Amino acid sequence: MTFENLPITQAVAVPRLELLHGHSVPRLGLGTWPLLDDECETAVRYAVRAGYRLFDTAFQYRNEKAVGRGVRTAGVPREDLFIASKFNKESHSVDGVQRAYDESLGRMGLDYLDMFMCHWPVPAQGKYVEAWKGLVKLLEEGRVKAIGVSNFKPGHLAAIIEATGVVPDVNQIQLSPDLARLHPRDVHRELGILTEAWSPIGRASGLRENPVVLAIAERLGKTPSQVLLRWHVQQDLVPIPQAAKPVWLEENISVFDFELTPADMEALAVLDRGEAAARDSDSPENGH
């Protein structure tokens, strides 16, 4: 039996959240970094069978071709899927974004993306406002259904909104119970921006082994990853955990049949290490 023909216990129906410019996004998706080539393609196909409809990739991940092959051959209508990709700092201009979009479509073999995003602001380069103008042009021309940013701080958001009057649909940031990002999330909420979470179950932080998480998981009969992902879903945050193995793909999406109690949420809130623990998108060392 091949990987992608493994039986699935039950495909999960993932609800959606409305976005600012009229599109809607599934409440949980698949992050594809650092998956490559055949591993990425088969993981995407299996994920579709398991119920995933949101897939996140980027030029930087070097897997747009594999993600494209996976979704094109998954056997579901294109309109049922939400495909997002991101461009690098080399494309931070109005024309550069247009070229980057066309190149992403070509690599993925798709007619359109549901969302195109600026991967990092790279403020030292000073061109992220022009990059945002390029995304606004794509939206206004109807070439893409939603536009977003990734790793933008509130100050970066203020600059692009002041320059264009257009608010992003999504800001994708590093976010997990131990990096709760309360201030950015408050700003997003005020502006109507949906918050997506990369590394939602922690990046090498031991979060899944934390005694607080383990105790909640044991009481609920769930895994630590499911507890951490449910924390996001319950707050209308959209997590995009990376997984390749079928057991992990099914585990991560199975978070819509239970709830964390207010006491659980309070216990998890204590884990927050503060804003300074997150990757700093103003640092010259971060961003591409």
C-alpha positions in Angstrom: 0.0 0.0 0.0 1.4 3.4 -1.0 1.6 6.4 1.3 -1.2 8.3 -0.3 -3.5 5.3 -0.5 -3.4 4.7 3.2 -7.0 4.6 4.6 -8.2 7.8 6.3 -10.3 7.3 9.5 -12.6 10.2 8.6 -12.2 13.3 6.5 -12.7 16.4 8.6 -14.9 19.3 7.4 -13.0 22.4 8.2 -15.1 25.5 8.8 -14.1 28.9 7.3 -13.6 32.5 8.4 -14.5 35.5 6.3 -11.8 37.8 5.1 -11.9 41.6 4.7 -12.1 41.6 0.9 -14.9 39.1 0.6 -13.1 35.7 0.3 -13.1 33.1 3.1 -10.3 31.0 4.5 -10.3 27.5 6.2 -9.7 27.8 10.0 -6.7 25.4 9.8 -4.3 24.6 7.0 -1.1 22.9 6.0 2.2 24.7 6.2 4.6 23.1 3.7 8.1 24.3 4.7 10.5 22.5 4.6 8.9 19.7 2.6 10.3 19.2 -0.9 9.7 17.3 -4.1 7.8 13.9 -3.8 7.5 14.1 -0.1 5.7 17.5 -0.4 3.5 16.4 -3.3 2.3 13.2 -1.6 1.7 15.0 1.7 -0.4 17.6 0.0 -2.5 14.9 -1.7 -3.0 13.0 1.5 -3.9 16.2 3.3 -6.6 16.9 0.8 -8.1 13.5 1.4 -8.0 14.1 5.2 -9.9 17.3 4.8 -7.3 20.1 4.4 -8.3 22.9 2.1 -5.8 25.6 3.0 -2.2 25.2 1.7 0.6 27.6 2.4 3.8 27.8 0.3 6.3 30.4 -0.7 9.0 31.1 -3.3 11.6 30.8 -0.5 10.4 27.2 0.3 11.4 25.9 -3.1 8.3 23.7 -3.2 5.7 25.6 -5.2 6.0 23.0 -8.0 5.4 20.1 -5.7 2.5 21.8 -3.9 1.0 22.6 -7.3 1.3 19.0 -8.5 -0.3 17.8 -5.2 -3.3 20.1 -5.4 -3.8 19.6 -9.1 -4.0 15.8 -8.8 -5.8 15.6 -5.5 -9.2 15.0 -7.1 -11.2 18.0 -5.6 -12.4 21.1 -7.5 -9.9 24.0 -7.5 -12.6 26.3 -6.1 -12.8 24.2 -2.9 -9.1 24.9 -2.1 -7.4 28.0 -0.7 -3.8 28.2 -2.0 -1.5 30.9 -0.8 2.1 31.8 -1.7 4.6 34.5 -0.8 7.3 36.4 -2.6 10.8 37.5 -1.5 12.4 40.9 -1.0 13.8 40.9 -4.6 10.2 41.4 -5.8 9.5 44.5 -3.6 8.2 46.8 -6.3 4.9 47.1 -8.1 6.1 45.5 -11.3 8.2 43.0 -9.3 5.1 41.7 -7.5 3.3 41.2 -10.9 6.2 39.2 -12.2 6.5 37.2 -9.0 2.8 36.3 -9.1 3.0 35.1 -12.7 6.1 33.1 -11.9 4.4 31.4 -8.9 1.4 30.6 -11.0 3.7 29.1 -13.7 5.6 27.0 -11.1 2.4 25.7 -9.5 0.5 25.2 -12.8 -2.5 27.2 -11.5 -4.7 29.9 -13.1 -4.9 31.9 -9.8 -3.9 31.9 -6.2 -6.4 32.6 -3.5 -3.9 34.8 -1.6 -0.5 36.3 -2.5 1.6 37.6 0.3 4.7 39.7 1.1 6.9 37.2 3.0 8.9 39.7 5.1 8.9 43.5 5.3 12.7 43.8 5.2 12.6 47.4 6.4 16.3 47.9 5.9 15.6 47.6 2.1 12.8 50.2 2.4 10.6 48.9 -0.3 7.8 47.0 1.4 5.3 49.8 0.8 5.9 49.4 -3.0 5.5 45.7 -2.6 2.1 46.3 -0.9 1.1 48.6 -3.8 1.9 45.7 -6.1 -0.4 43.4 -4.2 -3.2 46.0 -4.2 -2.9 46.2 -8.0 -3.3 42.4 -8.2 -6.4 42.6 -6.0 -8.0 45.6 -7.9 -7.4 43.8 -11.2 -9.2 40.7 -9.9 -6.2 38.5 -10.4 -6.1 37.3 -6.8 -8.9 36.9 -4.2 -7.1 38.1 -1.1 -3.8 39.8 -0.3 -1.7 39.5 2.8 1.6 40.1 4.6 3.8 38.0 6.8 5.9 39.0 9.7 4.7 42.6 9.6 4.7 44.6 12.8 2.0 47.1 13.7 4.3 49.9 12.4 4.8 48.2 9.1 1.0 47.7 8.8 0.4 51.4 9.5 2.8 52.4 6.8 1.2 50.3 4.0 -2.3 51.3 5.0 -1.5 55.0 5.1 0.1 54.7 1.7 -2.7 52.9 0.0 -5.8 53.0 2.2 -6.0 49.2 1.7 -5.9 46.8 4.7 -4.4 43.3 4.4 -6.7 40.4 4.6 -4.1 38.4 6.6 -1.0 38.9 8.6 0.9 35.6 9.1 3.1 35.8 12.2 5.1 33.5 14.4 2.5 32.5 17.0 1.9 29.8 19.6 0.7 29.7 23.2 4.3 30.5 24.4 4.5 33.3 21.8 0.9 34.7 22.2 1.7 38.0 20.4 -1.1 39.8 22.2 -0.4 43.3 21.0 -0.1 42.5 17.3 -3.3 40.5 17.6 -5.1 43.4 19.2 -4.0 45.6 16.3 -5.1 43.1 13.7 -8.5 42.8 15.4 -9.0 46.6 15.3 -8.1 46.7 11.6 -10.1 43.6 10.6 -7.0 41.6 9.7 -7.1 37.9 10.2 -4.1 36.5 12.1 -2.5 33.4 10.7 0.0 31.5 12.8 3.3 29.9 11.6 5.0 27.5 13.9 1.7 27.2 15.9 2.9 24.3 18.0 6.2 25.8 18.8 9.6 25.8 17.1 12.1 23.7 19.1 10.7 25.2 22.2 9.6 22.0 23.9 6.0 23.3 24.0 4.5 19.9 23.4 6.4 18.5 26.4 5.3 21.3 28.7 3.6 19.9 31.8 0.6 22.3 31.5 0.0 21.1 27.9 0.5 17.5 28.8 -2.0 17.7 31.7 -4.7 19.3 29.5 -4.1 16.7 26.8 -4.4 13.8 29.2 -7.6 15.1 30.8 -9.2 15.6 27.3 -7.9 12.4 25.8 -6.2 14.5 23.1 -2.5 14.9 22.0 -0.5 17.9 23.0 -0.4 19.1 19.4 -4.2 19.0 19.3 -4.5 21.0 22.5 -2.1 23.7 21.1 -3.9 23.9 17.7 -7.3 24.1 19.4 -6.0 27.1 21.4 -5.6 28.9 18.1 -8.9 27.8 16.5 -10.8 28.7 19.6 -9.5 32.3 19.3 -10.2 32.7 15.5 -6.5 32.4 14.8 -5.7 30.3 11.7 -2.8 27.8 12.4 -0.8 26.3 9.6 1.2 23.4 11.2 3.7 21.6 9.0 3.3 17.8 8.8 4.3 15.1 6.3 3.4 11.8 8.0 -0.2 10.6 7.6 -0.7 10.2 11.4 0.4 13.8 12.0 -1.7 15.2 9.2 -4.8 13.5 10.6 -3.9 14.4 14.2 -3.5 18.1 13.4 -6.8 18.5 11.6 -8.8 16.7 14.3 -9.4 19.7 16.5 -13.0 20.6 15.8 -14.7 18.1 18.1 -13.7 19.4 21.5 -13.2 22.7 23.4 -10.7 24.0 25.9 -12.3 25.3 29.1 -11.7 28.9 30.4 -9.4 27.4 33.0 -7.4 25.6 30.2 -7.1 28.9 28.4 -5.9 30.7 31.5 -3.4 27.9 32.2 -2.0 28.2 28.7 -1.8 32.0 28.9 0.9 31.7 31.6 3.2 30.1 29.1 3.6 33.3 27.0 7.3 34.3 26.9 6.5 37.8 25.6 7.0 39.7 22.3 10.8 39.8 22.6 11.0 36.0 22.2 9.6 36.1 18.7 11.8 36.6 15.6 12.3 40.3 15.0 11.3 41.3 11.5 13.1 44.6 12.0 16.4 42.8 12.4 18.7 42.7 9.3 19.3 39.0 10.0 15.6 38.1 9.5 13.7 38.3 6.2 14.1 37.3 2.6 
